[in-house]
Amino acid sequence: MPEQQGQAEGVDALQAEIARLRHAVVSHAVVDQAIGVVVTYGGVPPEVAWEVLR
């Protein structure tokens, strides 16, 4: 029985990690889009656009 509980906790931990990674991927995509907007409208390189957003 303790082994099953440990496995269940492991599965829970992995599911939480997957949720965090999915959030990170979505957040990264949104930041990339924002950088693209600043690059396009500001006429600046991506590095400068990142600094503007930061």
Secondary structure, DSSP 8 states (H G I E B T S, - for coil): -HHHHHHHHHHHHHHHHHHHHHHHHHHHHHHHHHHHHHHHHH---HHHHHHHH-
